[in-house]
Amino acid sequence: MSNSTTPASAVFQLERQPSGRLLFTGADGERHDGVVPVRAFPLAAPDEGISLVSTEGHELAWVDQLQALPPDLRALLQEELALRDFVPEIRRLKSVSTFGTPSVWAVETDRGDTSFVLAGEEDIRRLGRTGLLIAGSQGVQYSVRDMTALDRASRRLLERFL
């Protein structure tokens, strides 16, 4: 594992196998196939605190700052993390079926238009002063980075649930 004085890139290597899985090679030469990067703070600090975890669930390395890695290693980790992280950002609320729950929300996201069921008001979680994380009933998490940046109609619909 790396410490704050040794760059993570000097402690391990990563490469993508033909199978698509990541192969981790530690400083001791020990190899682990199927390593998975996991963000410690995926929403608050997505480029800080990344753990490389073996298929058995053991942490093999810790990366304090993604930006501190060499460009090729950083790109590989960012690519792998993008495959794991699917949190569409809501840009506009188009409609809600009812102001009670459960309700069907039709939204515009950064990944296109979609709809989801909000099972209960407890599925809306605040992130800081203006951010939200909304859990759809099928397990997809939606983010609102800044409620104040939404258009007026979207804010009015959203305020009914907060």
Beta strands, then each sheet from edge to edge (+ up, - down):
strand 1: 12-16
strand 2: 22-26
strand 3: 31-39
strand 4: 48-53
strand 5: 59-65
strand 6: 90-96
strand 7: 103-109
strand 8: 112-118
strand 9: 124-127
strand 10: 131-135
strand 11: 141-144
sheet 1: 1+ 2- 3+ 4- 5+
sheet 2: 6+ 7- 8+
sheet 3: 9+ 10- 11+
end
